[in-house]
Amino acid sequence: MSDTVAPTLPAGAAPSAEPVFYVPDEHHPQNGTLLGFWVYLMSDCLIFACLFATYGVLGRNYAAGPSGADLFDLPLVAVNTSLLLLSSITYGFAMLEMRRNRIGGTQLWLAVTGILGLGFLGLELYEFAHLIHQGAGPQRSAFLSSFFTLVGTHGLHVTFGIVWLVTMMIQVRMHGLIPENRRRLMCLSMFWHFLDLIWVGVFTFVYLMGVLP
């Protein structure tokens, strides 16, 4: 005979139709998404740190070919840099409009940011095409291989950022400035400003120092 006693309900108590959970609400730590995105940005920092270090080692290995002083068009790069830095400012305006719950203003400044980002990519592709047309492709020397890898990786990040930006514009149009969209726009803001910071390093370390004898 078993000694196990089946649980009994108090007199007059009706059996519960649904199980009772100790955590009935969604368990999502406050600012957990932002923390996770910061971790991602730190991993991206390591990638660019490796690319900068590679360029620092190989940046003077010209293999009897052209150097940065022979190839770089600083006025064009300065215009390109201005477009990306301006896009950071316009994204800041979009975040201000978001805090004021103005969907139209948020969408407008996001669109301006995307246009400036596309302008940056267009000039970068033009620069790459011009260098390759001159015979200064990535296979010409270690200097050009490291240059195309570093600048091209940054360009790919900007491309992904624009795709993300367009996706967020669609989400805001469909669902408005709900908390989830606000959080995603904040993550995109950190990503976009991170790309601006990386480009300042590229402009200084690659282009400005590259034209020195």
N, C-alpha and C positions, 0 to 999 in steps of 0.2 A: 504493500500500500504506500503510495507516494505521500510525502510530508508537505508538498507544495500547496500553498493556499492561494486560490484565485483571488485577485483584488475585488473588493466589493465597493459599491457606490453608497454614499450616504442615503438615508431614507428620504424619499421624495425627490432625489436628484435625477434629472434626466440625462441619459448618456450624451456626450458631446458628439455632434455630427462631424465636426472638422477638428483635426489635430491643432493643438496650440503650440506655437513656436516661441522660443525665448527671444528671438530677434525677428519680429514681424516685419520690420521695415528693411529696405535695401541697405546693406552694410557697405558703405562707400566712404572711406576716410576723407575728411575735409582737405581740399587742396592735394589729394593724392595724385590726380592727373598731372598737375603742374610739377609736382616733385618727380614723377616718372619722366616727364618731358625734360626736366633739367638733367636727369641722368643720361638721357639720350643725347642732349647737346654736349655733355662732357665727353661722351664717346666720339661724337663728331669732331670735337676739339682734338682728340688724339689722332684721328685720321688726318686732319689738316696739319697737325704738328709733324707727323711723319712726312707729309708731302713737302712742307717747308724745309725740313731737315734734308730731305733728298735733294731739293733744289739748291740748298746751301752747299752741299758737297759737289754737285754736278754742274752748278750754274756757270762755272768758268771753263768747262771742258767743251771747247768750240769745235774740235776736230778740224782745224784749219778752215772752219766755215765762218759765217757771219756771227757777230756778237749782238747783244741787246742794243748797243749804241748804233749799230748798222740797221736794225730792224724796227725798233719801237718808235711809234708815232705818238709822242707824248701829248700833243694837243687833242688827238682823237681819244686817247685813254683818259684824259682829264674830263672830256665831255661825258664819256661813259661812266666815270666815277661820279660825276655830278648827278647823272640820272638815277643811279642807285641810291645815293645819299638823299636825294629829294624824295625818292619812293619811301624811304624810312620816315621822313617827316609827314608825308601824306598818310601813311599808315597810322601814325600817331593821331592825326586828325580823325581818322576813322574810329579809333578807340575812344576818343573824346565824344564823338557823336553816339557811339554805342552806350556810353555811360549816361547820356542824356535821353536814351530810349528813342532816338531818331533813326528809324530804319532807312529812310530815304538818304539822309546825310551819310550814314554808314556805308550804304551801297555806292554812293557817289565817290567817296574817297577810296574805297576799295578798288573801284574801277580805275581811278586815276593811278593808284599804286600799281595795278596790273599793267597799265599802258606804259608806265615808266620802266617797269621790269622787262616788258617786251622790247622796249627801245634799247635797254642795256644788252639784252641777248642778241638783238639784231646787229649792234655795233661789234659785239664780241665775235659773232660768226663772220662778219665782214673782215675783221682783223685776221682771223684764222685763215679764211679763204685767200686773203692777200699774201700772207706769209707762205702758204703752200704754193701759190702761183709763182712766187719768187724762188721756189726751190728750197725753202726753209721749212720743210715739214718735220714732223716729230722724229722721223728716221734719220735726219741729217746729222745730228750730233746729240751727245748726252745732255747738253744745255737745252736744246729744243725739246727733247723727250720729256725732261722734267718740267719745262715751261708749259707744254701742252697738257701734261697730266694735272698739274696744279691748277692752272686757270680753267681747264676743261671740267675738272671735278667741281669747282665752284659754280661754273655755268650750269652744270647738271642740277646742282642744289637749287639754283634760282629757277630753273625750269620746273622742278617738282614744287617749289613754292608757289609759282604761278598757277599750276594745276590745282593745288590745295586752295588757293585764293578763289579761283573760279568756282570750285566746289562749295566753298563757304558762302559765296554770294547766292548760289542756288538754294542752299539750306536756309539762309536768312530770308530769302524771298518766299520760300514755302512755309517756314515755321516761325519766322520772326526772331526776335532777340530773346529766345528762351535761355534758361541757365546753361543748357548743354552747348548751345551755339556761342554764348559768351565765353565759356571755358575754352572752346576750340579756337575762337578768334584770339584769345589771350596766348594760347600755345603758338599759333601762327605768328603773332606779333614777336614773341621771343625768337622764333626761327628766323624771321625776316631781319630783325636787328642783328642777330648773330651773323648772318651772311654779310651784312654791311660791315661789321667789325672785321671779318675775315678779309673782305675786299680791301679795306684800308691797309691791312698787312701786305696783301698782294701788291697793291699800288706802290707802297713804300719800298718793300723788300725786293720785288721783282723789277718793277718798271723804273722807279727813280734811281735805285742803286744799280740797275742794269745798264743805264746809259753812262755811268761813270767809267773813266778809262781804267 
